[in-house]
Each structure stands twice: as structure tokens, then as C-alpha cells.
Amino acid sequence: MKQLAQRLRQLREDRQLSLRALGEMAGVSSSALSQIEAEQVSPSIATLEKICTALGLRIAALLDEPDGESSPLILRAGQRRRVYSSGSHATIEPLARGFSRKKMQPLLVTLDAGGECGDHPYSSADGEEFAMLIKGSARFEQQGSSFDLDEGDAVYYDPRLSHNWHNLHELPSVLLIVVAQ
């Protein structure tokens, strides 16, 4: 969380935004932003999406700083950065850090038992998203409809429409989510 908090502060300050201004743009209170930057609270995935949308960025911009442009990019399982959101009961792992001009961002999201991406459905920035349930089962919600997915099931959706993921089971669910710009 320390890296995420520092990166959020850096991105906000680079844009010369106050906590209040960013909060208004993102629909998040300035006190919540302050607590996130001070590492006092762990934001939900939905809150991170709101902040990134307000900053005009993908969620990966908060999770990773580009560190090179080599091709191919090999990211070993034991070397991935993991960010845990206690608000969502989820772990996010960016799978393609290092390419600053990438057109898609693959993420591995592990939802703990009872985990969800946010308290309420949320929408993301422009683009498209694809998700595949790698392990377990989860419920995908979009625009008031619910879909129960099992291991191997996939969904392709418009992230601008309100959506959310829930793990309603006792075992973790693992999702591969690919965000395309």
C-alpha cells in the first residue's frame, strides 16, 4: 500500500490538484483521499477506479511505475507486485508493468471469500474489458443484471457501464482481467 499511496500523491501533485479538487472530480471525499495517501485506509477497487478515471489514467498507473521498455516482458510469478485492498478483500497483481505505452493492461485479481470490487457497482474509463475466471466462482453484475460464473467462464463488457464482481463463496476466486484502451 505504501507504493500506491506515494504514487497517488505524486500523480495528484503532478497535476497540481488539491485533495478537495481531486475528491470532487472522483466523487471521493477529500478526507478519504488524505487517509489513502497517509496509508491509514485501504481503498476498494471501485474507489481506485474512480480516482484513476478522474486523473485520466488506468488503475495500473497507480499500481506500477514503468521501469523499462524491453520486449518480450517476462514477469515471473514470484516477482509480481501485489496490492491488497482490505476494503474489497482483494489482491490486485498487474501483469504487464514496464511498458508505458501499452494498449492493454492485464490484471490478476484474487477476491477473498466474500470479497468484491466495491461496495456498489462502479464504472471505469473508456475502453473495453475482458475477464476470465481462472479459479473458483464469482458473480458479475452489470446494469442491474447478475451472472454467476464458474472456473473457465469469461465475459467481455463495456467498463463504462456500472459493474461489479463478488465472490459469494468460501474459497478465493481468481480473475484474469484485461483492460484495453
Secondary structure in CASP SS format (residue, H / E / C, confidence):
PFRMAT SS
TARGET T0000
AUTHOR 0000-0000-0000
METHOD secondary structure of the structure
MODEL  1
M C 1.00
K H 1.00
Q H 1.00
L H 1.00
A H 1.00
Q H 1.00
R H 1.00
L H 1.00
R H 1.00
Q H 1.00
L H 1.00
R H 1.00
E H 1.00
D H 1.00
R C 1.00
Q C 1.00
L C 1.00
S C 1.00
L H 1.00
R H 1.00
A H 1.00
L H 1.00
G H 1.00
E H 1.00
M H 1.00
A H 1.00
G C 1.00
V C 1.00
S C 1.00
S H 1.00
S H 1.00
A H 1.00
L H 1.00
S H 1.00
Q H 1.00
I H 1.00
E H 1.00
A C 1.00
E C 1.00
Q C 1.00
V C 1.00
S C 1.00
P C 1.00
S C 1.00
I H 1.00
A H 1.00
T H 1.00
L H 1.00
E H 1.00
K H 1.00
I H 1.00
C H 1.00
T H 1.00
A H 1.00
L H 1.00
G C 1.00
L C 1.00
R C 1.00
I C 1.00
A H 1.00
A H 1.00
L H 1.00
L H 1.00
D C 1.00
E C 1.00
P C 1.00
D C 1.00
G C 1.00
E C 1.00
S C 1.00
S C 1.00
P C 1.00
L C 1.00
I C 1.00
L C 1.00
R C 1.00
A H 1.00
G H 1.00
Q H 1.00
R C 1.00
R C 1.00
R C 1.00
V E 1.00
Y E 1.00
S E 1.00
S C 1.00
G C 1.00
S C 1.00
H C 1.00
A E 1.00
T E 1.00
I E 1.00
E E 1.00
P E 1.00
L C 1.00
A C 1.00
R C 1.00
G C 1.00
F C 1.00
S C 1.00
R C 1.00
K C 1.00
K C 1.00
M E 1.00
Q E 1.00
P E 1.00
L E 1.00
L E 1.00
V E 1.00
T E 1.00
L E 1.00
D C 1.00
A C 1.00
G C 1.00
G C 1.00
E E 1.00
C C 1.00
G C 1.00
D C 1.00
H C 1.00
P C 1.00
Y E 1.00
S C 1.00
S C 1.00
A C 1.00
D C 1.00
G C 1.00
E E 1.00
E E 1.00
F E 1.00
A E 1.00
M E 1.00
L E 1.00
I E 1.00
K E 1.00
G C 1.00
S E 1.00
A E 1.00
R E 1.00
F E 1.00
E E 1.00
Q E 1.00
Q C 1.00
G C 1.00
S E 1.00
S E 1.00
F E 1.00
D E 1.00
L E 1.00
D E 1.00
E C 1.00
G C 1.00
D C 1.00
A E 1.00
V E 1.00
Y E 1.00
Y E 1.00
D C 1.00
P C 1.00
R C 1.00
L C 1.00
S C 1.00
H E 1.00
N E 1.00
W E 1.00
H E 1.00
N C 1.00
L C 1.00
H C 1.00
E C 1.00
L C 1.00
P C 1.00
S E 1.00
V E 1.00
L E 1.00
L E 1.00
I E 1.00
V E 1.00
V E 1.00
A E 1.00
Q C 1.00
END
